[in-house]
Amino acid sequence: MVQISLTLFLLAKVRGIQAALQRYDELKPQAGAVNEQTLNTMGYLLLYGGREMDGLRVFQKNVREYSLSSNAYDSLGEAYMKTGQKDLSIQNYEKSLQLNPKNDNAVRRLKQLRGEAG
């Protein structure tokens, strides 16, 4: 899956995010070709590879495709935080925590975003 994520990341850098997301959609029907982790990895490569808004779009798609995934919302919360969208970040970390009450990362991030101590 990491190889496919890397390929999609490179496609996004060369041909744009829409081309990469289209390729992801083309691969979906192939059993086991892509999954939630594929989008998540590609999203992080973009988010921390100088393409924050493209990363954000990938995480938004991940939440649409895997709406019951705590991890998808956690990652989207991080993307919103990185792009300075505090309220949306809080909303997504709260949703992540709702889906997985044991998500310690979401608890820490929510405290950080709300300016609460440790």
C-alpha positions in Angstrom: 0.0 0.0 0.0 2.9 2.4 0.7 4.1 2.0 -2.8 0.7 2.9 -4.3 0.5 5.9 -1.9 3.9 7.1 -3.0 2.9 6.7 -6.7 -0.3 8.7 -6.1 1.7 11.3 -4.2 4.1 11.7 -7.1 1.2 11.8 -9.5 -0.3 14.6 -7.5 2.9 16.5 -7.6 3.3 16.1 -11.3 -0.2 16.1 -12.7 -2.2 17.6 -9.8 -4.3 16.3 -7.0 -7.4 15.7 -9.2 -5.4 13.2 -11.3 -4.1 11.4 -8.2 -7.6 11.1 -6.7 -9.0 9.9 -10.1 -6.3 7.2 -10.2 -7.2 6.2 -6.7 -10.9 5.8 -7.8 -9.8 3.7 -10.8 -7.8 1.4 -8.5 -10.7 0.9 -5.9 -12.5 -1.9 -7.8 -9.4 -4.0 -7.7 -9.6 -6.1 -4.5 -6.9 -5.0 -2.1 -5.4 -2.4 -4.4 -6.2 0.6 -2.2 -7.8 1.3 1.1 -8.1 3.8 3.9 -4.4 3.6 4.7 -3.5 4.4 1.0 -5.3 7.7 1.3 -4.0 8.4 4.7 -0.4 7.9 3.7 -0.8 9.9 0.6 -2.4 12.7 2.6 0.5 12.9 5.0 3.0 12.8 2.2 1.3 15.9 0.7 0.6 17.6 4.0 4.2 17.5 5.1 5.6 17.7 1.6 4.7 21.3 0.9 1.2 20.6 -0.5 -0.9 21.3 2.6 -4.2 22.0 0.8 -3.8 18.9 -1.4 -3.2 16.9 1.7 -6.3 18.4 3.2 -8.4 17.3 0.1 -7.1 13.8 0.4 -8.0 13.6 4.1 -11.5 15.0 3.3 -11.9 12.2 0.7 -10.7 9.7 3.3 -13.4 10.8 5.7 -16.1 10.6 3.0 -15.0 7.1 2.0 -14.4 5.8 5.5 -16.9 7.7 7.6 -16.7 5.3 10.5 -12.9 5.5 10.9 -11.6 7.3 13.9 -8.2 7.5 12.3 -9.6 9.2 9.2 -11.1 12.0 11.3 -8.0 12.2 13.5 -5.9 12.8 10.3 -8.3 15.3 9.0 -8.2 17.1 12.3 -4.4 17.3 12.0 -4.6 18.7 8.5 -7.1 21.4 9.6 -4.8 22.2 12.5 -1.7 22.4 10.2 -3.6 24.7 7.8 -4.8 27.0 10.6 -8.4 26.0 10.7 -8.8 25.5 14.4 -12.6 25.2 14.7 -12.7 22.5 12.0 -9.7 20.8 13.6 -11.6 20.6 16.9 -14.7 19.3 15.2 -12.8 16.4 13.5 -10.8 15.5 16.6 -14.1 15.4 18.6 -15.6 13.1 15.9 -12.5 10.9 16.1 -12.9 10.7 19.8 -16.6 9.9 19.5 -15.7 7.0 17.2 -12.8 5.8 19.4 -13.0 7.0 23.0 -9.5 5.6 23.6 -7.9 7.9 21.0 -5.3 9.5 23.2 -3.9 11.6 20.3 -7.3 13.3 19.9 -7.5 14.0 23.6 -4.0 15.6 23.6 -4.7 17.6 20.4 -8.1 18.9 21.7 -6.4 20.1 24.9 -3.7 21.7 22.9 -6.2 23.4 20.5 -8.3 24.6 23.5 -5.3 25.9 25.3 -5.7 23.5 28.2 -2.8 22.4 30.3 -1.3 19.0 29.8 
